Amino acid sequence: MKLIRAFLTAGVLEGGLVSPVDEGTPQGGPLSPLLSNLVLDELDQELERRGHGFARYADDCNIYVGSEPAGQRVKASITRFITRRLKLKVNESKSAVARPGAADAPSGCVPA
């Protein structure tokens, strides 16, 4: 816990100067994937409990279902789980239902 606190309060090096960090971790920082995996372990367990195939790295997650209507239902249900149970925000502009490999599929999509 002390090491995580030290990372969170260390600040960010910008242009040779250290700037304080008000909240969160810097984009691409080494702590982000670790914290995401710790916090989202409960999401992994929920997806396994529901029998969904999924792939997740840090805060990016693809959930595999059989159809677009199923994708819409799962997206809505998992969004509720993340916001209500985990108390996290879901970036709706980066979340979508799309076919795997679709060029227009944003990261964080629920492939149909």
MOPAC internal coordinates of N, CA, C and O (Angstrom, degrees):
PM7 1SCF
backbone

  N    0.0000 0     0.00 0     0.00 0    0    0    0
  C    1.4586 1     0.00 0     0.00 0    1    0    0
  C    1.5332 1   110.17 1     0.00 0    2    1    0
  O    1.2310 1   120.64 1   142.36 1    3    2    1
  N    1.3345 1   116.39 1   -37.64 1    3    2    1
  C    1.4658 1   119.39 1   179.32 1    5    3    2
  C    1.5207 1   110.91 1   -64.32 1    6    5    3
  O    1.2310 1   120.40 1   140.50 1    7    6    5
  N    1.3270 1   116.84 1   -39.50 1    7    6    5
  C    1.4582 1   120.57 1   179.65 1    9    7    6
  C    1.5300 1   110.90 1   -66.19 1   10    9    7
  O    1.2310 1   120.08 1   138.10 1   11   10    9
  N    1.3211 1   117.44 1   -41.90 1   11   10    9
  C    1.4686 1   120.90 1   178.26 1   13   11   10
  C    1.5238 1   109.93 1   -63.95 1   14   13   11
  O    1.2310 1   119.90 1   135.39 1   15   14   13
  N    1.3349 1   117.81 1   -44.61 1   15   14   13
  C    1.4705 1   120.95 1   177.94 1   17   15   14
  C    1.5293 1   110.58 1   -59.46 1   18   17   15
  O    1.2310 1   120.29 1   137.93 1   19   18   17
  N    1.3351 1   117.05 1   -42.07 1   19   18   17
  C    1.4727 1   120.81 1   179.22 1   21   19   18
  C    1.5241 1   110.84 1   -60.79 1   22   21   19
  O    1.2310 1   120.12 1   137.61 1   23   22   21
  N    1.3262 1   117.38 1   -42.39 1   23   22   21
  C    1.4655 1   120.92 1   177.17 1   25   23   22
  C    1.5290 1   110.78 1   -62.77 1   26   25   23
  O    1.2310 1   120.39 1   136.45 1   27   26   25
  N    1.3379 1   116.87 1   -43.55 1   27   26   25
  C    1.4653 1   121.02 1  -175.69 1   29   27   26
  C    1.5313 1   112.73 1   -69.15 1   30   29   27
  O    1.2310 1   119.88 1   152.67 1   31   30   29
  N    1.3147 1   117.83 1   -27.33 1   31   30   29
  C    1.4645 1   120.25 1  -176.73 1   33   31   30
  C    1.5283 1   113.23 1  -104.83 1   34   33   31
  O    1.2310 1   120.03 1  -177.08 1   35   34   33
  N    1.3293 1   117.55 1     2.92 1   35   34   33
  C    1.4733 1   121.03 1  -174.58 1   37   35   34
  C    1.5210 1   113.33 1   -70.90 1   38   37   35
  O    1.2310 1   119.11 1   153.99 1   39   38   37
  N    1.3165 1   119.30 1   -26.01 1   39   38   37
  C    1.4567 1   121.77 1  -176.06 1   41   39   38
  C    1.5202 1   111.44 1    91.65 1   42   41   39
  O    1.2310 1   121.22 1     1.22 1   43   42   41
  N    1.3266 1   115.27 1  -178.78 1   43   42   41
  C    1.4604 1   122.14 1  -176.56 1   45   43   42
  C    1.5152 1   108.57 1  -125.93 1   46   45   43
  O    1.2310 1   120.38 1   -43.29 1   47   46   45
  N    1.3265 1   116.87 1   136.71 1   47   46   45
  C    1.4570 1   122.01 1   177.54 1   49   47   46
  C    1.5215 1   109.15 1   -85.65 1   50   49   47
  O    1.2310 1   120.42 1   -64.90 1   51   50   49
  N    1.3427 1   116.80 1   115.10 1   51   50   49
  C    1.4662 1   122.65 1   179.93 1   53   51   50
  C    1.5144 1   108.76 1  -130.30 1   54   53   51
  O    1.2310 1   120.60 1   -64.37 1   55   54   53
  N    1.3339 1   116.45 1   115.63 1   55   54   53
  C    1.4520 1   120.27 1   178.22 1   57   55   54
  C    1.5212 1   113.23 1    60.43 1   58   57   55
  O    1.2310 1   120.42 1  -145.60 1   59   58   57
  N    1.3132 1   116.80 1    34.40 1   59   58   57
  C    1.4521 1   120.75 1   178.74 1   61   59   58
  C    1.5190 1   114.91 1    84.09 1   62   61   59
  O    1.2310 1   120.01 1   178.10 1   63   62   61
  N    1.3305 1   117.58 1    -1.90 1   63   62   61
  C    1.4693 1   121.67 1   179.11 1   65   63   62
  C    1.5275 1   109.90 1  -117.81 1   66   65   63
  O    1.2310 1   120.71 1   -36.36 1   67   66   65
  N    1.3202 1   116.25 1   143.64 1   67   66   65
  C    1.4626 1   120.80 1   177.53 1   69   67   66
  C    1.5239 1   108.66 1   -88.22 1   70   69   67
  O    1.2310 1   121.21 1   -56.24 1   71   70   69
  N    1.3294 1   115.30 1   123.76 1   71   70   69
  C    1.4675 1   121.66 1   177.06 1   73   71   70
  C    1.5232 1   108.72 1  -106.87 1   74   73   71
  O    1.2310 1   119.99 1   -39.95 1   75   74   73
  N    1.3315 1   117.63 1   140.05 1   75   74   73
  C    1.4710 1   119.35 1   178.47 1   77   75   74
  C    1.5236 1   111.18 1   -68.39 1   78   77   75
  O    1.2310 1   121.14 1   -25.86 1   79   78   77
  N    1.3291 1   115.42 1   154.14 1   79   78   77
  C    1.4593 1   122.24 1   177.61 1   81   79   78
  C    1.5241 1   107.42 1  -109.38 1   82   81   79
  O    1.2310 1   120.40 1   -53.83 1   83   82   81
  N    1.3489 1   116.85 1   126.17 1   83   82   81
  C    1.4611 1   120.96 1  -179.32 1   85   83   82
  C    1.5219 1   112.65 1   -80.01 1   86   85   83
  O    1.2310 1   120.59 1   140.13 1   87   86   85
  N    1.3514 1   116.48 1   -39.87 1   87   86   85
  C    1.4573 1   119.84 1  -179.39 1   89   87   86
  C    1.5143 1   109.87 1  -158.39 1   90   89   87
  O    1.2310 1   120.74 1   -24.06 1   91   90   89
  N    1.3104 1   116.19 1   155.94 1   91   90   89
  C    1.4524 1   121.96 1   176.19 1   93   91   90
  C    1.5136 1   113.30 1    72.71 1   94   93   91
  O    1.2310 1   121.78 1    10.52 1   95   94   93
  N    1.3282 1   114.20 1  -169.48 1   95   94   93
  C    1.4520 1   120.98 1   178.48 1   97   95   94
  C    1.5159 1   108.72 1  -117.94 1   98   97   95
  O    1.2310 1   119.91 1   -26.96 1   99   98   97
  N    1.3302 1   117.78 1   153.04 1   99   98   97
  C    1.4625 1   119.73 1   179.46 1  101   99   98
  C    1.5252 1   111.95 1   -62.94 1  102  101   99
  O    1.2310 1   120.53 1   -34.51 1  103  102  101
  N    1.3319 1   116.60 1   145.49 1  103  102  101
  C    1.4642 1   122.34 1   176.16 1  105  103  102
  C    1.5246 1   108.49 1   -56.84 1  106  105  103
  O    1.2310 1   120.51 1   -52.74 1  107  106  105
  N    1.3322 1   116.63 1   127.26 1  107  106  105
  C    1.4534 1   120.80 1   179.36 1  109  107  106
  C    1.5129 1   114.19 1    80.53 1  110  109  107
  O    1.2310 1   120.06 1  -176.89 1  111  110  109
  N    1.3273 1   117.48 1     3.11 1  111  110  109
  C    1.4609 1   120.55 1   179.64 1  113  111  110
  C    1.5146 1   111.28 1   -69.22 1  114  113  111
  O    1.2310 1   119.99 1   -24.42 1  115  114  113
  N    1.3374 1   117.62 1   155.58 1  115  114  113
  C    1.4617 1   120.56 1  -177.56 1  117  115  114
  C    1.5195 1   114.28 1   -68.12 1  118  117  115
  O    1.2310 1   119.89 1   160.89 1  119  118  117
  N    1.3085 1   117.81 1   -19.11 1  119  118  117
  C    1.4581 1   120.55 1  -177.54 1  121  119  118
  C    1.5328 1   112.65 1   -84.46 1  122  121  119
  O    1.2310 1   120.08 1   154.79 1  123  122  121
  N    1.3313 1   117.46 1   -25.21 1  123  122  121
  C    1.4674 1   121.01 1  -176.32 1  125  123  122
  C    1.5241 1   113.61 1   -56.18 1  126  125  123
  O    1.2310 1   119.09 1   127.92 1  127  126  125
  N    1.3443 1   119.35 1   -52.08 1  127  126  125
  C    1.4702 1   118.22 1  -179.89 1  129  127  126
  C    1.5238 1   112.81 1   -62.09 1  130  129  127
  O    1.2310 1   119.98 1   141.35 1  131  130  129
  N    1.3246 1   117.64 1   -38.65 1  131  130  129
  C    1.4619 1   120.74 1   179.46 1  133  131  130
  C    1.5222 1   111.08 1   -61.79 1  134  133  131
  O    1.2310 1   120.53 1   129.55 1  135  134  133
  N    1.3390 1   116.60 1   -50.45 1  135  134  133
  C    1.4668 1   119.89 1  -178.77 1  137  135  134
  C    1.5196 1   111.29 1   -65.08 1  138  137  135
  O    1.2310 1   120.15 1   140.48 1  139  138  137
  N    1.3354 1   117.31 1   -39.52 1  139  138  137
  C    1.4663 1   120.43 1   177.92 1  141  139  138
  C    1.5196 1   110.62 1   -59.79 1  142  141  139
  O    1.2310 1   120.81 1   134.90 1  143  142  141
  N    1.3288 1   116.05 1   -45.10 1  143  142  141
  C    1.4618 1   118.87 1  -179.22 1  145  143  142
  C    1.5174 1   112.06 1   -66.04 1  146  145  143
  O    1.2310 1   119.80 1   144.74 1  147  146  145
  N    1.3120 1   117.98 1   -35.26 1  147  146  145
  C    1.4603 1   120.32 1   177.16 1  149  147  146
  C    1.5267 1   111.33 1   -67.50 1  150  149  147
  O    1.2310 1   120.82 1   131.69 1  151  150  149
  N    1.3242 1   116.04 1   -48.31 1  151  150  149
  C    1.4670 1   121.02 1  -176.57 1  153  151  150
  C    1.5333 1   111.55 1   -69.47 1  154  153  151
  O    1.2310 1   120.30 1   142.93 1  155  154  153
  N    1.3355 1   117.04 1   -37.07 1  155  154  153
  C    1.4613 1   120.07 1  -174.60 1  157  155  154
  C    1.5248 1   114.00 1   -91.25 1  158  157  155
  O    1.2310 1   119.82 1  -173.36 1  159  158  157
  N    1.3186 1   117.94 1     6.64 1  159  158  157
  C    1.4630 1   120.57 1   175.15 1  161  159  158
  C    1.5263 1   110.42 1   -58.74 1  162  161  159
  O    1.2310 1   120.57 1   143.29 1  163  162  161
  N    1.3238 1   116.51 1   -36.71 1  163  162  161
  C    1.4738 1   120.43 1   178.69 1  165  163  162
  C    1.5362 1   110.71 1   -65.00 1  166  165  163
  O    1.2310 1   120.07 1   145.61 1  167  166  165
  N    1.3399 1   117.48 1   -34.39 1  167  166  165
  C    1.4661 1   121.04 1   175.44 1  169  167  166
  C    1.5312 1   109.47 1   -64.64 1  170  169  167
  O    1.2310 1   120.19 1   134.60 1  171  170  169
  N    1.3298 1   117.24 1   -45.40 1  171  170  169
  C    1.4631 1   120.67 1   177.94 1  173  171  170
  C    1.5278 1   110.78 1   -56.24 1  174  173  171
  O    1.2310 1   120.72 1   135.23 1  175  174  173
  N    1.3203 1   116.23 1   -44.77 1  175  174  173
  C    1.4632 1   120.48 1  -179.80 1  177  175  174
  C    1.5231 1   111.38 1   -63.38 1  178  177  175
  O    1.2310 1   120.47 1   140.66 1  179  178  177
  N    1.3358 1   116.70 1   -39.34 1  179  178  177
  C    1.4702 1   120.97 1   178.96 1  181  179  178
  C    1.5265 1   110.23 1   -66.12 1  182  181  179
  O    1.2310 1   119.88 1   136.15 1  183  182  181
  N    1.3233 1   117.82 1   -43.85 1  183  182  181
  C    1.4632 1   120.91 1   179.36 1  185  183  182
  C    1.5276 1   110.86 1   -63.58 1  186  185  183
  O    1.2310 1   120.17 1   140.00 1  187  186  185
  N    1.3300 1   117.28 1   -40.00 1  187  186  185
  C    1.4704 1   120.90 1   176.70 1  189  187  186
  C    1.5198 1   110.62 1   -65.21 1  190  189  187
  O    1.2310 1   120.58 1   138.19 1  191  190  189
  N    1.3360 1   116.51 1   -41.81 1  191  190  189
  C    1.4710 1   120.65 1   179.02 1  193  191  190
  C    1.5169 1   111.26 1   -59.39 1  194  193  191
  O    1.2310 1   120.90 1   142.13 1  195  194  193
  N    1.3509 1   115.88 1   -37.87 1  195  194  193
  C    1.4667 1   121.35 1   179.85 1  197  195  194
  C    1.5265 1   112.58 1   -79.67 1  198  197  195
  O    1.2310 1   119.98 1   171.39 1  199  198  197
  N    1.3278 1   117.64 1    -8.61 1  199  198  197
  C    1.4659 1   120.93 1   178.33 1  201  199  198
  C    1.5209 1   114.57 1    81.36 1  202  201  199
  O    1.2310 1   119.89 1  -161.04 1  203  202  201
  N    1.3341 1   117.81 1    18.96 1  203  202  201
  C    1.4679 1   120.87 1  -179.79 1  205  203  202
  C    1.5190 1   111.36 1   -84.19 1  206  205  203
  O    1.2310 1   121.21 1   -37.98 1  207  206  205
  N    1.3326 1   115.28 1   142.02 1  207  206  205
  C    1.4505 1   119.88 1   168.24 1  209  207  206
  C    1.5206 1   107.08 1   -81.64 1  210  209  207
  O    1.2310 1   120.17 1   -42.01 1  211  210  209
  N    1.3200 1   117.27 1   137.99 1  211  210  209
  C    1.4666 1   119.61 1  -178.75 1  213  211  210
  C    1.5137 1   109.91 1  -156.34 1  214  213  211
  O    1.2310 1   121.60 1   -19.16 1  215  214  213
  N    1.3147 1   114.55 1   160.84 1  215  214  213
  C    1.4670 1   122.45 1   173.41 1  217  215  214
  C    1.5164 1   106.31 1  -135.20 1  218  217  215
  O    1.2310 1   120.71 1   -50.28 1  219  218  217
  N    1.3419 1   116.24 1   129.72 1  219  218  217
  C    1.4566 1   119.72 1  -179.99 1  221  219  218
  C    1.5134 1   109.69 1  -137.68 1  222  221  219
  O    1.2310 1   120.86 1   -43.29 1  223  222  221
  N    1.3322 1   115.97 1   136.71 1  223  222  221
  C    1.4631 1   122.32 1   169.18 1  225  223  222
  C    1.5196 1   106.24 1  -130.74 1  226  225  223
  O    1.2310 1   120.59 1   -59.28 1  227  226  225
  N    1.3178 1   116.47 1   120.72 1  227  226  225
  C    1.4674 1   122.12 1  -177.19 1  229  227  226
  C    1.5210 1   108.07 1    54.08 1  230  229  227
  O    1.2310 1   119.38 1    59.52 1  231  230  229
  N    1.3391 1   118.80 1  -120.48 1  231  230  229
  C    1.4677 1   119.64 1  -176.68 1  233  231  230
  C    1.5202 1   113.43 1  -100.78 1  234  233  231
  O    1.2310 1   119.64 1  -172.30 1  235  234  233
  N    1.3343 1   118.29 1     7.70 1  235  234  233
  C    1.4691 1   121.84 1   175.15 1  237  235  234
  C    1.5244 1   108.80 1   -95.81 1  238  237  235
  O    1.2310 1   120.94 1   -49.09 1  239  238  237
  N    1.3295 1   115.80 1   130.91 1  239  238  237
  C    1.4603 1   119.70 1  -176.35 1  241  239  238
  C    1.5229 1   110.83 1  -142.32 1  242  241  239
  O    1.2310 1   120.53 1   -47.42 1  243  242  241
  N    1.3220 1   116.59 1   132.58 1  243  242  241
  C    1.4625 1   122.72 1   170.47 1  245  243  242
  C    1.5144 1   107.34 1  -113.17 1  246  245  243
  O    1.2310 1   120.82 1   -47.13 1  247  246  245
  N    1.3343 1   116.04 1   132.87 1  247  246  245
  C    1.4535 1   122.48 1   178.72 1  249  247  246
  C    1.5228 1   106.28 1  -117.60 1  250  249  247
  O    1.2310 1   120.21 1   -53.10 1  251  250  249
  N    1.3217 1   117.21 1   126.90 1  251  250  249
  C    1.4601 1   121.37 1  -173.22 1  253  251  250
  C    1.5197 1   111.10 1  -101.93 1  254  253  251
  O    1.2310 1   121.23 1   -56.84 1  255  254  253
  N    1.3350 1   115.25 1   123.16 1  255  254  253
  C    1.4638 1   122.84 1   178.96 1  257  255  254
  C    1.5209 1   108.26 1  -131.55 1  258  257  255
  O    1.2310 1   120.52 1    -4.56 1  259  258  257
  N    1.3366 1   116.62 1   175.44 1  259  258  257
  C    1.4583 1   120.46 1  -172.11 1  261  259  258
  C    1.5129 1   117.27 1   -87.93 1  262  261  259
  O    1.2310 1   119.58 1   162.33 1  263  262  261
  N    1.3326 1   118.41 1   -17.67 1  263  262  261
  C    1.4606 1   119.08 1  -175.59 1  265  263  262
  C    1.5272 1   110.39 1  -151.57 1  266  265  263
  O    1.2310 1   120.93 1   -14.13 1  267  266  265
  N    1.3216 1   115.83 1   165.87 1  267  266  265
  C    1.4598 1   119.84 1   177.60 1  269  267  266
  C    1.5274 1   111.91 1   -64.54 1  270  269  267
  O    1.2310 1   118.93 1   135.86 1  271  270  269
  N    1.3429 1   119.65 1   -44.14 1  271  270  269
  C    1.4715 1   118.24 1   176.81 1  273  271  270
  C    1.5344 1   112.66 1   -59.10 1  274  273  271
  O    1.2310 1   120.19 1   140.47 1  275  274  273
  N    1.3394 1   117.23 1   -39.53 1  275  274  273
  C    1.4688 1   119.87 1   176.85 1  277  275  274
  C    1.5207 1   109.67 1   -64.37 1  278  277  275
  O    1.2310 1   120.13 1   140.85 1  279  278  277
  N    1.3281 1   117.35 1   -39.15 1  279  278  277
  C    1.4553 1   121.53 1   178.03 1  281  279  278
  C    1.5179 1   111.86 1   -61.24 1  282  281  279
  O    1.2310 1   120.32 1   138.64 1  283  282  281
  N    1.3290 1   117.00 1   -41.36 1  283  282  281
  C    1.4668 1   121.06 1   179.05 1  285  283  282
  C    1.5298 1   110.50 1   -64.66 1  286  285  283
  O    1.2310 1   120.66 1   137.46 1  287  286  285
  N    1.3471 1   116.35 1   -42.54 1  287  286  285
  C    1.4728 1   120.03 1   179.28 1  289  287  286
  C    1.5297 1   110.84 1   -64.69 1  290  289  287
  O    1.2310 1   120.50 1   135.21 1  291  290  289
  N    1.3310 1   116.65 1   -44.79 1  291  290  289
  C    1.4626 1   120.61 1  -178.38 1  293  291  290
  C    1.5197 1   110.50 1   -66.76 1  294  293  291
  O    1.2310 1   120.37 1   139.07 1  295  294  293
  N    1.3322 1   116.90 1   -40.93 1  295  294  293
  C    1.4703 1   120.32 1   178.45 1  297  295  294
  C    1.5226 1   110.45 1   -58.52 1  298  297  295
  O    1.2310 1   120.32 1   133.30 1  299  298  297
  N    1.3307 1   117.00 1   -46.70 1  299  298  297
  C    1.4665 1   120.87 1  -179.75 1  301  299  298
  C    1.5288 1   110.96 1   -64.83 1  302  301  299
  O    1.2310 1   120.57 1   136.46 1  303  302  301
  N    1.3106 1   116.51 1   -43.54 1  303  302  301
  C    1.4562 1   121.10 1  -177.56 1  305  303  302
  C    1.5282 1   111.88 1   -67.28 1  306  305  303
  O    1.2310 1   120.29 1   136.20 1  307  306  305
  N    1.3193 1   117.06 1   -43.80 1  307  306  305
  C    1.4647 1   120.62 1  -179.25 1  309  307  306
  C    1.5296 1   110.46 1   -71.14 1  310  309  307
  O    1.2310 1   120.02 1   145.51 1  311  310  309
  N    1.3210 1   117.56 1   -34.49 1  311  310  309
  C    1.4693 1   120.54 1   175.81 1  313  311  310
  C    1.5271 1   109.62 1   -61.01 1  314  313  311
  O    1.2310 1   120.35 1   136.16 1  315  314  313
  N    1.3377 1   116.93 1   -43.84 1  315  314  313
  C    1.4755 1   120.37 1   176.36 1  317  315  314
  C    1.5223 1   110.79 1   -60.90 1  318  317  315
  O    1.2310 1   120.18 1   136.61 1  319  318  317
  N    1.3304 1   117.26 1   -43.39 1  319  318  317
  C    1.4624 1   121.06 1   179.72 1  321  319  318
  C    1.5273 1   110.76 1   -60.34 1  322  321  319
  O    1.2310 1   120.63 1   134.45 1  323  322  321
  N    1.3249 1   116.40 1   -45.55 1  323  322  321
  C    1.4666 1   120.97 1  -177.49 1  325  323  322
  C    1.5221 1   110.75 1   -65.66 1  326  325  323
  O    1.2310 1   120.10 1   137.14 1  327  326  325
  N    1.3336 1   117.42 1   -42.86 1  327  326  325
  C    1.4665 1   119.53 1  -176.34 1  329  327  326
  C    1.5279 1   112.21 1   -77.26 1  330  329  327
  O    1.2310 1   120.16 1   140.18 1  331  330  329
  N    1.3234 1   117.31 1   -39.82 1  331  330  329
  C    1.4660 1   119.65 1  -175.95 1  333  331  330
  C    1.5246 1   112.56 1   -85.09 1  334  333  331
  O    1.2310 1   120.18 1   131.60 1  335  334  333
  N    1.3058 1   117.26 1   -48.40 1  335  334  333
  C    1.4671 1   120.89 1  -175.12 1  337  335  334
  C    1.5308 1   112.05 1   -80.22 1  338  337  335
  O    1.2310 1   120.79 1   133.62 1  339  338  337
  N    1.3556 1   116.09 1   -46.38 1  339  338  337
  C    1.4604 1   119.57 1  -176.42 1  341  339  338
  C    1.5282 1   112.78 1   -91.45 1  342  341  339
  O    1.2310 1   120.68 1   169.29 1  343  342  341
  N    1.3409 1   116.31 1   -10.71 1  343  342  341
  C    1.4735 1   121.61 1   178.65 1  345  343  342
  C    1.5366 1   111.88 1    59.90 1  346  345  343
  O    1.2310 1   120.92 1  -139.86 1  347  346  345
  N    1.3383 1   115.84 1    40.14 1  347  346  345
  C    1.4598 1   121.72 1   178.94 1  349  347  346
  C    1.5153 1   110.00 1  -115.27 1  350  349  347
  O    1.2310 1   120.48 1   -22.01 1  351  350  349
  N    1.3320 1   116.68 1   157.99 1  351  350  349
  C    1.4616 1   122.18 1   176.40 1  353  351  350
  C    1.5229 1   109.17 1   -91.04 1  354  353  351
  O    1.2310 1   120.73 1   -38.57 1  355  354  353
  N    1.3204 1   116.22 1   141.43 1  355  354  353
  C    1.4590 1   122.51 1   175.29 1  357  355  354
  C    1.5221 1   107.38 1  -107.03 1  358  357  355
  O    1.2310 1   120.12 1   -53.92 1  359  358  357
  N    1.3100 1   117.38 1   126.08 1  359  358  357
  C    1.4540 1   121.81 1   177.81 1  361  359  358
  C    1.5254 1   108.26 1   -79.77 1  362  361  359
  O    1.2310 1   120.58 1   -80.89 1  363  362  361
  N    1.3294 1   116.50 1    99.11 1  363  362  361
  C    1.4640 1   121.60 1  -176.35 1  365  363  362
  C    1.5337 1   112.54 1   -62.23 1  366  365  363
  O    1.2310 1   119.80 1   150.40 1  367  366  365
  N    1.3348 1   117.99 1   -29.60 1  367  366  365
  C    1.4668 1   119.45 1  -179.16 1  369  367  366
  C    1.5305 1   111.65 1   -71.68 1  370  369  367
  O    1.2310 1   120.09 1   162.96 1  371  370  369
  N    1.3271 1   117.43 1   -17.04 1  371  370  369
  C    1.4635 1   120.83 1   177.88 1  373  371  370
  C    1.5210 1   112.08 1  -106.25 1  374  373  371
  O    1.2310 1   120.21 1  -174.19 1  375  374  373
  N    1.3231 1   117.21 1     5.81 1  375  374  373
  C    1.4617 1   121.84 1  -178.64 1  377  375  374
  C    1.5173 1   109.37 1  -112.94 1  378  377  375
  O    1.2310 1   120.60 1   -44.30 1  379  378  377
  N    1.3351 1   116.45 1   135.70 1  379  378  377
  C    1.4605 1   119.93 1  -177.98 1  381  379  378
  C    1.5117 1   110.17 1  -159.65 1  382  381  379
  O    1.2310 1   121.09 1   -13.67 1  383  382  381
  N    1.3000 1   115.52 1   166.33 1  383  382  381
  C    1.4545 1   122.86 1   169.57 1  385  383  382
  C    1.5207 1   105.85 1  -106.17 1  386  385  383
  O    1.2310 1   120.49 1   -55.43 1  387  386  385
  N    1.3368 1   116.66 1   124.57 1  387  386  385
  C    1.4640 1   120.98 1  -177.58 1  389  387  386
  C    1.5184 1   109.57 1  -154.79 1  390  389  387
  O    1.2310 1   121.08 1   -16.99 1  391  390  389
  N    1.3199 1   115.54 1   163.01 1  391  390  389
  C    1.4565 1   120.37 1   175.77 1  393  391  390
  C    1.5222 1   109.49 1   -73.95 1  394  393  391
  O    1.2310 1   119.84 1   -36.12 1  395  394  393
  N    1.3449 1   117.91 1   143.88 1  395  394  393
  C    1.4637 1   120.05 1   176.86 1  397  395  394
  C    1.5261 1   111.01 1   -55.47 1  398  397  395
  O    1.2310 1   120.68 1   -46.43 1  399  398  397
  N    1.3077 1   116.30 1   133.57 1  399  398  397
  C    1.4557 1   121.47 1   178.70 1  401  399  398
  C    1.5168 1   114.77 1    81.78 1  402  401  399
  O    1.2310 1   119.46 1   179.86 1  403  402  401
  N    1.3350 1   118.63 1    -0.14 1  403  402  401
  C    1.4625 1   120.79 1   179.72 1  405  403  402
  C    1.5316 1   108.92 1   -64.53 1  406  405  403
  O    1.2310 1   120.86 1   -44.41 1  407  406  405
  N    1.3273 1   115.96 1   135.59 1  407  406  405
  C    1.4592 1   121.46 1  -177.06 1  409  407  406
  C    1.5266 1   112.10 1   -62.11 1  410  409  407
  O    1.2310 1   120.07 1   148.59 1  411  410  409
  N    1.3181 1   117.48 1   -31.41 1  411  410  409
  C    1.4680 1   121.07 1  -176.62 1  413  411  410
  C    1.5257 1   113.20 1   -94.02 1  414  413  411
  O    1.2310 1   119.78 1  -171.21 1  415  414  413
  N    1.3382 1   118.03 1     8.79 1  415  414  413
  C    1.4562 1   120.69 1  -178.65 1  417  415  414
  C    1.5244 1   109.99 1   -79.98 1  418  417  415
  O    1.2310 1   120.19 1   -61.76 1  419  418  417
  N    1.3330 1   117.23 1   118.24 1  419  418  417
  C    1.4718 1   119.03 1   177.28 1  421  419  418
  C    1.5160 1   111.20 1   -72.18 1  422  421  419
  O    1.2310 1   120.27 1   -16.62 1  423  422  421
  N    1.3194 1   117.09 1   163.38 1  423  422  421
  C    1.4599 1   118.71 1   175.49 1  425  423  422
  C    1.5198 1   107.37 1   -65.79 1  426  425  423
  O    1.2310 1   120.50 1   -31.82 1  427  426  425
  N    1.3095 1   116.66 1   148.18 1  427  426  425
  C    1.4589 1   119.92 1  -178.72 1  429  427  426
  C    1.5060 1   113.40 1    85.15 1  430  429  427
  O    1.2310 1   120.10 1  -165.02 1  431  430  429
  N    1.3446 1   117.41 1    14.98 1  431  430  429
  C    1.4664 1   119.55 1  -178.00 1  433  431  430
  C    1.5158 1   111.16 1   -79.25 1  434  433  431
  O    1.2310 1   120.62 1   -18.51 1  435  434  433
  N    1.2986 1   116.42 1   161.49 1  435  434  433
  C    1.4504 1   123.57 1   173.23 1  437  435  434
  C    1.5229 1   105.60 1  -108.71 1  438  437  435
  O    1.2310 1   119.82 1   -85.11 1  439  438  437
  N    1.3538 1   117.94 1    94.89 1  439  438  437
  C    1.4717 1   119.58 1  -175.60 1  441  439  438
  C    1.5232 1   112.27 1   -61.79 1  442  441  439
  O    1.2310 1   120.87 1   -39.89 1  443  442  441
  N    1.3122 1   115.94 1   140.11 1  443  442  441
  C    1.4701 1   121.93 1   177.39 1  445  443  442
  C    1.5095 1   108.65 1   -96.17 1  446  445  443
  O    1.2310 1   120.10 1   180.00 1  447  446  445

